[in-house]
C-alpha cells in the first residue's frame, strides 16, 4: 500500500466513527487490531473490542465528533492530530454526566497492514478533559 492509500483509510475510519457506522469499520480495520491508550481502554485487542469501546464512548458522548487538524504519513504509519467535540450526557467512569461539552485536541498514530488499520495509539490529556467537564479542579 502506498502512503496516500494509507492516509485515505485513516480518513475513512474517522469518517465512519463520526457517522456512527461501525459496520464500515470491518473494511477498514484488521480483525486483530490492537489499540493502545489510557485507561479504561489501556489495551484492546480485536475489532469487536474496538467497536465495543467506541460504542461505549458514544453512550457517554452521543454527539461526539472528531475533526482532523492534520494528518501525516510515512511508510505504514499515519499520524493524526485531531479535535474532539462532544457533550457528556453519560457516566464517565466514576464521574456522573456533566451536561458539559468537551472540546479537546488529541493525537492518534495508526499502523496499517494490507490496507487495514492494524494498530492504534491514542494519546490525550485525561486530566485536562476531566477539568473541562467540571469533574476536577486543577490549579
C-alpha positions as CSV (number, residue, x, y, z in Angstrom):
1,X,0.0,0.0,0.0
2,X,1.2,3.5,-0.7
3,X,1.2,6.4,1.7
4,X,-1.8,8.2,0.1
5,X,-3.9,5.0,0.3
6,X,-3.0,4.6,4.0
7,X,-4.0,8.2,4.6
8,X,-7.3,7.6,2.9
9,X,-8.0,4.6,5.0
10,X,-7.5,6.6,8.2
11,X,-9.7,9.4,6.9
12,X,-12.4,6.9,6.2
13,X,-12.0,5.4,9.6
14,X,-12.6,8.8,11.3
15,X,-15.5,9.5,9.0
16,X,-17.1,6.1,9.9
17,X,-16.8,6.9,13.6
18,X,-18.3,10.3,13.1
19,X,-21.2,8.8,11.1
20,X,-21.5,6.0,13.8
21,X,-21.2,3.5,11.0
22,X,-19.4,0.7,12.9
23,X,-20.2,-1.9,10.1
24,X,-18.0,0.2,7.8
25,X,-15.1,-0.5,10.2
26,X,-15.0,-4.1,9.0
27,X,-13.5,-3.0,5.7
28,X,-11.0,-0.6,7.3
29,X,-9.7,-2.3,10.4
30,X,-8.0,-5.6,10.9
31,X,-10.0,-8.2,12.9
32,X,-6.8,-8.5,15.1
33,X,-6.3,-4.7,15.6
34,X,-4.5,-3.6,18.8
35,X,-5.4,-0.2,20.4
36,X,-3.1,1.3,23.0
37,X,-4.3,4.2,25.1
38,X,-5.1,5.3,28.6
39,X,-7.5,3.5,31.0
40,X,-10.2,2.4,30.7
41,X,-9.1,1.2,27.3
42,X,-5.3,0.9,28.0
43,X,-5.0,-2.1,25.7
44,X,-7.7,-3.5,23.5
45,X,-7.2,-6.3,21.0
46,X,-9.6,-7.2,18.2
47,X,-12.1,-5.4,16.1
48,X,-15.0,-6.5,18.3
49,X,-13.4,-4.9,21.4
50,X,-12.6,-1.7,19.5
51,X,-16.2,-1.4,18.4
52,X,-17.4,-2.0,21.9
53,X,-15.1,0.7,23.2
54,X,-16.3,3.2,20.5
55,X,-20.0,2.4,21.2
56,X,-19.3,2.9,24.9
57,X,-17.7,6.3,24.1
58,X,-20.9,7.2,22.3
59,X,-23.0,6.3,25.3
60,X,-21.1,8.9,27.2
61,X,-20.8,11.5,24.4
62,X,-23.7,10.7,22.0
63,X,-22.9,13.7,19.7
64,X,-19.2,13.0,19.6
65,X,-17.4,14.3,16.5
66,X,-13.7,14.3,15.5
67,X,-12.1,16.8,13.2
68,X,-8.7,16.2,11.5
69,X,-6.4,19.1,12.1
70,X,-3.6,17.5,10.2
71,X,-2.6,14.0,9.1
72,X,0.9,12.9,8.0
73,X,2.3,9.6,6.9
74,X,5.4,7.7,6.3
75,X,5.6,4.1,5.2
76,X,3.0,2.0,7.1
77,X,2.4,4.8,9.7
78,X,-0.2,7.6,9.7
79,X,-0.1,10.2,12.5
80,X,-3.1,12.5,13.1
81,X,-3.8,15.5,15.3
82,X,-7.5,15.6,15.9
83,X,-10.1,17.7,17.7
84,X,-12.8,16.0,19.7
85,X,-16.2,17.7,20.4
86,X,-18.9,16.1,22.4
87,X,-21.4,16.6,25.3
88,X,-21.1,14.4,28.3
89,X,-24.6,13.0,28.9
90,X,-23.5,9.6,30.2
91,X,-21.5,8.3,33.1
92,X,-17.7,8.6,32.6
93,X,-16.1,6.0,34.8
94,X,-16.9,7.2,38.4
95,X,-17.9,10.7,37.1
96,X,-21.6,11.4,36.5
97,X,-22.9,13.1,33.4
98,X,-22.0,16.8,33.5
99,X,-24.0,18.0,30.5
100,X,-20.9,20.0,29.5
101,X,-19.4,20.0,26.1
102,X,-15.8,18.7,25.9
103,X,-13.6,20.3,23.2
104,X,-10.1,18.9,23.3
105,X,-7.3,18.0,20.9
106,X,-5.6,14.6,20.8
107,X,-3.3,12.5,18.8
108,X,-3.6,9.1,17.2
109,X,-1.0,7.1,15.4
110,X,-2.1,4.3,13.1
111,X,-0.1,1.4,11.7
112,X,-1.6,-0.2,8.5
113,X,-1.0,-3.7,7.2
114,X,-2.6,-5.0,3.9
115,X,-4.8,-1.9,3.5
116,X,-6.3,-2.1,7.0
117,X,-5.6,-0.4,10.4
118,X,-3.7,-3.0,12.5
119,X,-2.6,-0.9,15.4
120,X,-3.7,2.4,17.0
121,X,-2.0,4.6,19.7
122,X,-4.4,7.1,21.1
123,X,-2.8,9.9,23.2
124,X,-4.9,12.6,25.0
125,X,-4.7,14.6,28.3
126,X,-7.3,12.9,30.5
127,X,-6.8,15.4,33.4
128,X,-7.5,18.3,31.1
129,X,-10.6,16.6,29.9
130,X,-11.9,15.9,33.4
131,X,-11.2,19.5,34.3
132,X,-13.0,20.9,31.3
133,X,-16.0,18.7,32.1
134,X,-16.1,20.1,35.7
135,X,-15.1,16.9,37.4
136,X,-11.7,18.1,38.7
137,X,-10.3,21.5,39.8
138,X,-6.7,21.7,38.8
139,X,-4.8,24.8,39.8
